[in-house]
């Protein structure tokens, strides 16, 4: 096994309220593309699924993480709000701290893996 170990951190606030790597990536892609549909496409996700995730995230927090505008002559769009950037920043900080704290343990675990 030559692959590097990975953390997949999921922060669960309630049974149906959590943020993990997929939602974080979706927020980053929406921020970059300005579009929920384009962000979802890049992730191999249907438009409907991307919208559902955005609606879930918007409902989890006091302020919406993503704001969208309906299509018109110039098309619609979406933007990550300041609250969305703050949530994303906190989530990425948790990942970084977990990686820093866990790296020595991962190295020891990896050393114990079979070489098959």
Buried (B, 14 or more C-beta within 10 A) or exposed (E): EEEEBEEEBEBEEEEEEBBEBBBBBBBBBBBEBBBBBBBBBBBEBEBEBBBEBBEBBBEBBEEBBBBBEEEEEEEEBBEBBEBBBBBBEEBEEBBEEEBEEEEEEBEEEEEEEEEE
